Amino acid sequence: MGKKKTSPEDYEVNRNIAAIMKSKNLSVREVASRMNVPYDRVYKTVNCKRTVFAQELVGFSLALGVSVREIFGI
């Protein structure tokens, strides 16, 4: 079985995270520090180079000061 081809919808959460970061003037480095994760993990997430895993959503919501619902755009 091959790798699943991604579609633009696959990265909607990533784009929402990036937009929230921009609206709050938060850098990748700041968010990574708040989450206690490597810089490249946040960088790749906000640049749609990797998908967001469910277990990371709470970390992003706390680091960004928003609810998980807001990350989903709800």
C-alpha positions as CSV (number, residue, x, y, z in Angstrom):
1,M,0.0,0.0,0.0
2,G,1.4,3.4,-1.0
3,K,1.5,6.7,0.7
4,K,-1.8,8.5,0.7
5,K,-1.9,11.6,-1.6
6,T,-2.7,14.7,0.4
7,S,-5.3,17.2,-0.5
8,P,-5.7,20.9,0.6
9,E,-8.3,19.9,3.2
10,D,-5.7,17.7,4.9
11,Y,-3.9,20.9,6.0
12,E,-6.8,23.1,7.1
13,V,-5.9,22.7,10.8
14,N,-2.2,23.6,9.9
15,R,-3.4,26.7,8.2
16,N,-5.6,27.6,11.1
17,I,-2.7,27.3,13.5
18,A,-0.5,29.5,11.3
19,A,-3.3,32.1,11.1
20,I,-3.7,32.1,14.8
21,M,0.0,32.5,15.3
22,K,0.1,35.4,12.9
23,S,-2.9,37.1,14.5
24,K,-1.2,36.8,17.9
25,N,2.2,37.8,16.5
26,L,3.8,34.5,17.8
27,S,6.9,33.1,16.2
28,V,7.5,29.4,15.4
29,R,10.3,29.5,18.0
30,E,8.0,31.0,20.7
31,V,5.3,28.4,20.1
32,A,7.8,25.5,20.0
33,S,9.3,26.8,23.3
34,R,5.8,27.0,24.9
35,M,5.1,23.5,23.7
36,N,8.5,22.2,24.7
37,V,8.9,20.5,21.3
38,P,11.6,20.9,18.6
39,Y,11.4,24.0,16.4
40,D,11.2,22.0,13.2
41,R,8.1,20.2,14.4
42,V,6.2,23.5,14.6
43,Y,7.9,24.9,11.5
44,K,6.9,21.9,9.4
45,T,3.3,22.0,10.9
46,V,2.7,25.7,10.0
47,N,4.2,25.3,6.6
48,C,2.1,22.2,5.8
49,K,5.0,19.8,5.6
50,R,3.5,17.5,8.2
51,T,0.0,16.8,9.5
52,V,-1.0,17.6,13.1
53,F,-1.5,14.6,15.3
54,A,-4.5,14.5,17.6
55,Q,-2.3,14.3,20.7
56,E,-0.6,17.6,19.7
57,L,-3.8,19.7,19.5
58,V,-4.0,20.4,23.3
59,G,-0.3,21.5,23.2
60,F,-1.0,23.9,20.3
61,S,-4.2,25.2,22.0
62,L,-2.4,25.9,25.3
63,A,0.6,27.5,23.5
64,L,-1.6,29.7,21.4
65,G,-4.1,30.5,24.1
66,V,-7.1,29.3,22.2
67,S,-9.5,26.4,22.4
68,V,-9.1,23.2,20.3
69,R,-12.4,24.2,18.7
70,E,-10.8,27.4,17.5
71,I,-7.9,25.5,16.0
72,F,-10.5,23.5,14.0
73,G,-12.2,26.7,12.9
74,I,-15.4,26.0,14.8
